[in-house]
Amino acid sequence: MNDRSPEAVELKTARLLLRRPTTADVDAIFAVHRDPQTCIHNPSDALARPEEAEALYRRWDDQWQRHGYGYWVVRRQGSAQQLGFCGIKPMELHGAPVLNLFYRFATSAWGQGFAGEAAGAVATWASRHLPDLPLIARVRPANVASQRVATRAGLSRAQHLDTEGYDGFDWIYLAQHANGAGAHEAGG
């Protein structure tokens, strides 16, 4: 997919604006990913140097260029302050193509429902624009907050798809798209 429409670049919810990252967001990428609390369940995602944030931004931008979707910067409507990031990336699960739902927010934004609201908007976008690709979220068993976000975004626990991930065992949450795509297409 190479949808370059404004809808693919910007999403709005009741409180939030999600937009495609720019180079101006590298400092925010670094700030969120260098905080040990934000990466406690995914330590391989932690960043130690600003140039790592620049490289991460380039990977995100490359995905947008190739696919027309990716990770969005999340902020409150009417505010310039970034709360975090939420989006999707293509990957494989058990040999089948899927979209992985990602969300990571600054600790100052935790507990306010922002991640669930953003993840719900991204899940809705994915079901409309990429209905043939199952949407999953990989969540550590101990990450209860992330499990709640996945559920609020409309995903359900799919235990039969659980697998070893980058930083440990992943529980898999799966969205049921309107066309019925789901567990069996994700390799289950």
Backbone bond lengths (Angstrom), bond angles and torsions (degrees), N, CA, C in turn:
res aa  C-N    CA-C-N  psi(-1)  N-CA   C-N-CA  omega(-1)  CA-C   N-CA-C  phi
1 M - - - 1.456 - - 1.514 109.14 -
2 N 1.284 115.81 138.16 1.458 120.43 179.82 1.521 110.25 -134.04
3 D 1.318 116.68 44.78 1.459 123.46 -176.68 1.524 109.70 -74.09
4 R 1.314 116.67 111.25 1.465 121.13 -178.61 1.531 111.49 -103.39
5 S 1.326 116.90 15.91 1.458 120.39 -179.17 1.522 110.15 -65.01
6 P 1.334 117.65 155.62 1.469 120.13 178.29 1.526 112.45 -56.20
7 E 1.340 117.02 -33.27 1.462 119.40 179.45 1.531 111.08 -62.17
8 A 1.333 116.97 -32.80 1.460 120.10 179.82 1.522 111.38 -73.28
9 V 1.319 116.73 -21.66 1.457 120.67 -176.01 1.522 111.60 -97.69
10 E 1.329 117.72 -30.02 1.460 120.46 -176.03 1.529 110.76 -131.19
11 L 1.327 115.98 131.94 1.460 122.72 176.48 1.522 107.84 -123.18
12 K 1.336 116.43 145.90 1.464 120.70 177.74 1.518 109.35 -127.10
13 T 1.321 114.95 143.61 1.453 122.18 172.05 1.529 107.11 -123.69
14 A 1.308 116.94 -173.10 1.463 120.36 179.10 1.525 111.85 -57.37
15 R 1.331 117.30 -37.79 1.466 120.22 -176.56 1.521 114.67 -117.43
16 L 1.327 117.24 -15.26 1.461 120.15 -166.59 1.514 113.68 -120.25
17 L 1.320 114.14 155.30 1.454 123.21 169.98 1.524 106.66 -121.97
18 L 1.312 116.47 128.37 1.461 122.59 176.89 1.521 106.71 -114.84
19 R 1.333 116.34 126.20 1.459 120.19 -179.61 1.520 110.00 -137.00
20 R 1.316 113.87 158.04 1.463 120.73 178.24 1.532 109.22 -61.58
21 P 1.327 117.56 137.15 1.474 119.97 178.56 1.521 112.38 -66.05
22 T 1.320 114.40 153.11 1.463 122.49 173.41 1.526 107.76 -126.52
23 T 1.315 116.48 174.49 1.469 119.73 178.25 1.528 111.40 -60.60
24 A 1.323 117.43 -25.23 1.472 120.81 178.50 1.528 111.88 -66.38
25 D 1.335 118.23 -12.87 1.466 122.21 -178.79 1.524 113.73 -93.11
26 V 1.319 118.04 -0.52 1.470 120.52 -176.77 1.527 111.48 -59.15
27 D 1.324 118.30 -41.07 1.469 120.35 179.46 1.529 110.96 -62.16
28 A 1.329 116.98 -40.58 1.470 120.26 178.44 1.528 110.81 -68.28
29 I 1.323 116.96 -38.34 1.472 120.26 176.06 1.521 109.31 -58.64
30 F 1.326 115.87 -45.01 1.458 119.89 179.80 1.527 111.37 -65.66
31 A 1.316 117.16 -45.81 1.473 120.62 -177.96 1.526 111.45 -58.43
32 V 1.313 117.73 -44.85 1.470 120.59 -178.39 1.521 111.11 -70.72
33 H 1.327 117.44 -41.70 1.466 120.63 -174.23 1.537 113.86 -84.45
34 R 1.309 118.45 -9.47 1.472 118.96 176.44 1.530 111.92 -92.34
35 D 1.337 116.41 -14.80 1.462 121.13 178.94 1.530 108.66 -71.66
36 P 1.330 117.93 118.52 1.469 120.28 -177.72 1.532 113.18 -57.67
37 Q 1.329 117.71 -29.67 1.464 120.83 -179.09 1.531 111.95 -67.54
38 T 1.337 117.42 -36.68 1.465 119.79 -176.20 1.525 112.37 -73.12
39 C 1.309 116.56 -21.06 1.470 120.61 -178.46 1.523 112.05 -115.27
40 I 1.324 117.42 17.64 1.462 120.53 -175.22 1.535 112.25 -59.24
41 H 1.322 117.66 -34.66 1.467 121.02 -179.86 1.524 112.11 -91.51
42 N 1.313 117.32 -11.98 1.465 123.48 179.61 1.525 109.17 -134.91
43 P 1.329 118.03 68.69 1.466 119.77 -174.35 1.524 114.08 -61.49
44 S 1.324 119.01 -23.58 1.460 119.47 179.18 1.532 111.91 -69.86
45 D 1.338 117.69 -14.29 1.466 121.81 177.61 1.527 113.01 -86.46
46 A 1.317 117.58 -10.30 1.464 121.02 -177.09 1.532 110.57 -66.95
47 L 1.323 115.12 140.64 1.458 121.40 178.49 1.526 109.24 -110.16
48 A 1.327 115.56 142.22 1.455 120.61 -179.28 1.528 112.86 -112.21
49 R 1.341 116.96 -22.88 1.459 120.64 -175.53 1.532 110.43 -132.83
50 P 1.332 118.14 148.04 1.471 121.18 179.93 1.530 113.45 -56.12
51 E 1.325 117.13 -34.61 1.469 118.76 -179.01 1.537 111.75 -66.46
52 E 1.334 116.96 -23.63 1.460 119.42 174.42 1.531 110.75 -68.93
53 A 1.330 116.55 -35.05 1.465 120.65 176.37 1.522 110.36 -67.76
54 E 1.317 117.09 -37.71 1.465 120.74 176.64 1.524 110.02 -62.81
55 A 1.326 117.10 -42.96 1.467 120.73 178.85 1.537 111.03 -65.45
56 L 1.329 116.80 -39.49 1.459 120.59 177.92 1.526 110.09 -64.03
57 Y 1.323 117.20 -44.57 1.459 120.01 176.47 1.529 110.53 -57.84
58 R 1.320 118.10 -44.05 1.471 120.74 179.97 1.526 111.43 -61.39
59 R 1.336 117.92 -38.48 1.478 120.50 176.10 1.523 110.26 -64.46
60 W 1.330 116.45 -43.92 1.466 120.00 178.37 1.529 110.60 -61.97
61 D 1.331 117.69 -45.04 1.450 121.69 -179.06 1.530 110.79 -65.33
62 D 1.312 117.02 -38.85 1.465 120.84 177.56 1.530 110.50 -61.35
63 Q 1.318 116.68 -40.63 1.464 119.19 178.08 1.531 110.21 -63.22
64 W 1.332 117.46 -43.02 1.469 120.45 176.97 1.527 110.09 -59.11
65 Q 1.324 116.61 -43.26 1.469 120.41 -179.72 1.533 111.16 -62.98
66 R 1.312 117.14 -42.64 1.467 121.30 -176.19 1.524 113.32 -77.62
67 H 1.343 117.80 -38.11 1.457 120.53 -170.18 1.524 115.00 -113.84
68 G 1.329 117.60 -19.11 1.455 120.26 -177.68 1.513 113.48 82.50
69 Y 1.330 117.20 11.25 1.466 122.82 175.83 1.521 107.98 -154.31
70 G 1.328 115.45 169.69 1.459 119.64 -179.40 1.506 111.17 172.15
71 Y 1.325 115.62 -137.56 1.461 121.75 178.86 1.511 108.57 -96.73
72 W 1.330 115.09 139.60 1.458 122.43 177.95 1.520 109.71 -106.17
73 V 1.337 115.97 149.96 1.462 123.07 168.36 1.527 105.50 -81.78
74 V 1.328 116.69 134.67 1.466 121.28 -179.10 1.521 108.93 -111.91
75 R 1.331 115.14 128.99 1.464 120.09 174.56 1.522 108.20 -143.93
76 R 1.311 115.54 161.80 1.472 119.84 174.91 1.513 108.26 -69.90
77 Q 1.323 116.31 144.44 1.462 119.37 174.77 1.522 108.47 -60.21
78 G 1.314 115.95 135.18 1.456 121.17 179.37 1.514 114.25 83.48
79 S 1.316 118.19 4.56 1.464 122.00 179.84 1.525 109.25 -126.35
80 A 1.308 116.25 146.94 1.458 120.68 177.71 1.530 111.62 -91.63
81 Q 1.328 117.94 -11.58 1.462 121.84 -175.86 1.533 110.79 -74.55
82 Q 1.337 115.20 126.29 1.448 120.42 176.91 1.522 109.70 -77.02
83 L 1.329 115.78 131.31 1.461 121.63 177.01 1.515 111.49 -89.37
84 G 1.338 115.35 -30.89 1.451 120.39 -177.30 1.511 110.68 166.94
85 F 1.342 114.44 -154.37 1.455 120.60 -173.48 1.523 108.71 -140.56
86 C 1.328 115.18 145.60 1.454 121.07 179.91 1.517 107.37 -152.62
87 G 1.314 116.49 138.81 1.450 118.60 178.70 1.510 112.69 177.73
88 I 1.318 114.04 -164.17 1.464 121.16 -177.35 1.517 110.05 -133.78
89 K 1.316 114.69 151.30 1.461 119.63 172.12 1.521 108.41 -141.28
90 P 1.333 115.54 147.01 1.457 118.54 177.22 1.525 109.92 -75.07
91 M 1.310 115.23 142.57 1.464 121.25 175.84 1.522 108.07 -158.36
92 E 1.305 116.94 -175.89 1.460 121.40 174.98 1.511 109.82 -116.87
93 L 1.319 115.18 143.71 1.459 122.59 173.68 1.513 106.39 -130.28
94 H 1.314 116.82 118.46 1.465 122.38 -178.16 1.526 111.01 53.43
95 G 1.338 116.59 38.93 1.451 122.31 176.45 1.515 115.93 81.40
96 A 1.326 118.05 1.06 1.465 121.68 -179.39 1.523 110.01 -111.78
97 P 1.343 117.96 143.12 1.470 120.04 178.11 1.526 111.06 -69.70
98 V 1.327 115.27 137.12 1.463 122.94 177.74 1.523 108.12 -144.03
99 L 1.317 115.38 170.71 1.457 122.58 169.88 1.517 107.01 -109.17
100 N 1.324 116.58 129.39 1.451 120.88 177.10 1.520 109.56 -97.25
101 L 1.340 115.89 124.34 1.458 122.82 177.69 1.527 108.68 -83.82
102 F 1.321 115.68 125.51 1.466 123.00 -177.51 1.518 108.86 -119.39
103 Y 1.331 116.07 141.79 1.460 121.05 172.27 1.518 107.86 -151.60
104 R 1.321 115.11 132.90 1.467 121.73 175.88 1.518 107.13 -149.28
105 F 1.330 114.68 125.49 1.463 120.66 -174.66 1.526 110.79 -125.74
106 A 1.324 115.69 151.54 1.462 121.41 173.88 1.525 108.63 -58.89
107 T 1.318 116.77 145.36 1.463 119.92 -178.81 1.526 111.75 -58.69
108 S 1.324 117.87 -29.20 1.469 120.70 178.65 1.530 112.04 -65.91
109 A 1.329 117.84 -17.06 1.468 122.05 179.89 1.527 112.54 -98.81
110 W 1.325 117.40 -1.66 1.465 120.58 -177.51 1.525 110.68 -69.83
111 G 1.327 114.75 151.13 1.455 121.50 172.54 1.522 115.64 76.55
112 Q 1.325 117.40 12.06 1.461 121.00 -177.82 1.533 112.60 -116.26
113 G 1.314 116.67 4.53 1.459 120.82 178.12 1.515 114.87 82.05
114 F 1.327 118.11 5.44 1.461 120.49 -178.06 1.527 111.94 -65.53
115 A 1.322 117.54 -43.80 1.470 120.47 -177.84 1.519 110.81 -63.18
116 G 1.326 117.71 -44.72 1.463 120.45 178.74 1.516 112.34 -63.56
117 E 1.330 116.34 -39.28 1.460 121.20 179.17 1.532 110.62 -65.80
118 A 1.330 116.56 -45.34 1.467 120.63 179.20 1.525 110.83 -66.63
119 A 1.331 117.08 -45.03 1.464 120.80 -179.23 1.526 110.95 -62.59
120 G 1.330 117.20 -37.08 1.458 120.50 176.29 1.518 111.85 -62.95
121 A 1.337 117.18 -41.11 1.466 121.17 178.56 1.522 110.83 -64.59
122 V 1.325 116.89 -41.91 1.459 120.79 179.81 1.531 110.16 -67.67
123 A 1.330 117.53 -42.05 1.466 120.87 178.52 1.531 110.93 -61.34
124 T 1.327 116.70 -41.04 1.467 120.77 177.62 1.521 110.59 -63.90
125 W 1.334 116.39 -44.68 1.462 120.56 177.92 1.532 110.18 -59.08
126 A 1.329 117.09 -46.38 1.467 120.91 -178.69 1.530 111.28 -62.19
127 S 1.336 117.46 -40.89 1.465 119.63 -178.77 1.526 111.22 -66.55
128 R 1.322 117.54 -29.99 1.472 121.33 179.62 1.524 112.38 -81.50
129 H 1.325 116.73 -40.36 1.459 120.97 -171.92 1.520 114.46 -98.63
130 L 1.313 117.57 -22.68 1.465 121.73 -177.52 1.535 110.07 -134.94
131 P 1.324 117.43 53.55 1.466 120.28 -171.71 1.531 114.43 -65.82
132 D 1.320 118.08 -17.65 1.456 120.26 -178.42 1.526 113.37 -86.34
133 L 1.334 116.66 -6.79 1.462 119.94 178.64 1.523 109.59 -106.73
134 P 1.330 117.84 120.43 1.465 119.79 176.72 1.532 110.33 -60.46
135 L 1.321 115.54 140.89 1.464 122.02 177.65 1.513 108.28 -102.01
136 I 1.327 115.70 125.61 1.463 121.27 179.14 1.523 109.29 -124.73
137 A 1.323 115.25 164.16 1.464 122.75 167.09 1.516 106.27 -131.38
138 R 1.318 115.45 130.54 1.468 121.39 176.87 1.527 107.02 -96.70
139 V 1.321 116.35 120.92 1.464 120.73 -172.78 1.527 109.27 -132.12
140 R 1.325 116.34 134.46 1.464 120.92 174.57 1.524 109.33 -67.36
141 P 1.329 117.87 140.67 1.469 120.32 -179.83 1.532 113.93 -55.53
142 A 1.317 118.43 -31.15 1.468 121.11 -178.77 1.533 113.11 -84.23
143 N 1.330 118.08 -7.69 1.461 120.96 -175.49 1.530 110.17 -91.44
144 V 1.314 115.47 77.66 1.463 122.32 -176.74 1.529 111.29 -62.32
145 A 1.326 117.99 -39.27 1.466 120.53 -179.96 1.530 110.50 -61.70
146 S 1.324 117.72 -43.35 1.458 121.11 179.30 1.530 111.34 -66.44
147 Q 1.316 116.72 -34.47 1.468 120.42 175.91 1.525 110.25 -62.42
148 R 1.329 116.56 -41.85 1.469 120.59 178.31 1.529 111.34 -64.34
149 V 1.328 117.15 -39.58 1.461 120.85 178.66 1.533 109.58 -62.40
150 A 1.323 117.00 -47.08 1.471 120.58 179.62 1.527 110.47 -58.16
151 T 1.316 116.84 -43.32 1.464 121.05 -179.99 1.521 110.60 -65.39
152 R 1.336 117.23 -43.59 1.473 120.43 178.45 1.523 112.03 -62.61
153 A 1.333 116.07 -28.36 1.464 120.62 179.05 1.528 112.07 -81.17
154 G 1.329 116.81 -0.31 1.456 120.21 176.69 1.509 115.14 96.33
155 L 1.327 117.78 10.73 1.456 120.93 177.85 1.519 109.76 -94.77
156 S 1.311 115.68 151.85 1.467 121.91 179.25 1.514 109.32 -122.77
157 R 1.309 114.43 151.77 1.462 121.19 179.33 1.525 108.90 -60.78
158 A 1.331 116.34 131.08 1.468 123.60 178.70 1.521 107.86 -125.04
159 Q 1.316 115.82 74.72 1.460 122.79 -172.78 1.529 112.59 -54.79
160 H 1.317 117.07 -34.21 1.466 120.51 -178.62 1.535 112.49 -65.95
161 L 1.330 117.98 -12.04 1.460 121.93 178.86 1.525 113.29 -102.36
162 D 1.336 118.11 -4.04 1.462 121.37 -178.91 1.527 110.11 -51.68
163 T 1.334 115.28 146.06 1.457 119.78 -175.16 1.527 110.70 -157.55
164 E 1.293 116.18 166.56 1.455 122.01 174.63 1.520 108.23 -73.30
165 G 1.345 117.11 132.18 1.458 122.20 -179.97 1.515 111.35 -111.67
166 Y 1.331 116.44 -169.87 1.463 121.97 -177.88 1.521 112.35 -62.79
167 D 1.321 117.17 -39.66 1.459 121.72 -173.82 1.519 112.80 -116.09
168 G 1.316 117.46 19.05 1.447 120.61 -178.58 1.517 110.55 137.46
169 F 1.302 114.96 -170.49 1.457 120.81 -176.83 1.523 110.75 -71.70
170 D 1.321 117.21 134.72 1.467 123.20 179.66 1.520 110.73 -106.40
171 W 1.327 115.02 130.22 1.449 120.51 163.77 1.520 105.68 -84.32
172 I 1.319 116.60 138.51 1.457 121.23 -178.69 1.522 109.47 -106.02
173 Y 1.323 114.31 130.99 1.459 122.86 172.36 1.527 106.16 -110.91
174 L 1.321 116.95 142.13 1.458 122.14 -171.82 1.523 110.65 -132.92
175 A 1.328 115.80 135.83 1.465 121.26 175.37 1.515 109.18 -89.73
176 Q 1.308 115.65 144.56 1.450 121.54 171.82 1.514 106.72 -99.95
177 H 1.335 116.92 110.13 1.466 120.83 177.88 1.516 110.06 -75.99
178 A 1.310 114.81 162.35 1.463 121.43 -178.41 1.527 112.16 -58.80
179 N 1.337 118.04 -29.32 1.458 119.77 -178.66 1.528 112.18 -84.88
180 G 1.318 117.30 3.90 1.457 120.56 178.20 1.521 114.02 90.66
181 A 1.333 118.79 -1.99 1.460 120.46 178.21 1.522 107.66 -60.38
182 G 1.265 115.90 139.81 1.461 117.83 -178.94 1.496 112.30 -179.87
183 A 1.307 115.43 -130.51 1.457 121.99 -168.36 1.520 113.42 -56.53
184 H 1.322 118.36 -46.65 1.447 117.85 -175.44 1.529 112.00 -68.13
185 E 1.317 118.70 -31.30 1.448 120.42 178.12 1.528 111.69 -75.85
186 A 1.321 117.69 -19.75 1.469 120.46 -179.35 1.521 111.59 -88.86
187 G 1.297 116.77 14.69 1.454 119.62 174.72 1.490 114.05 95.52
188 G 1.335 118.48 7.97 1.463 121.68 -177.55 1.490 112.55 -86.61
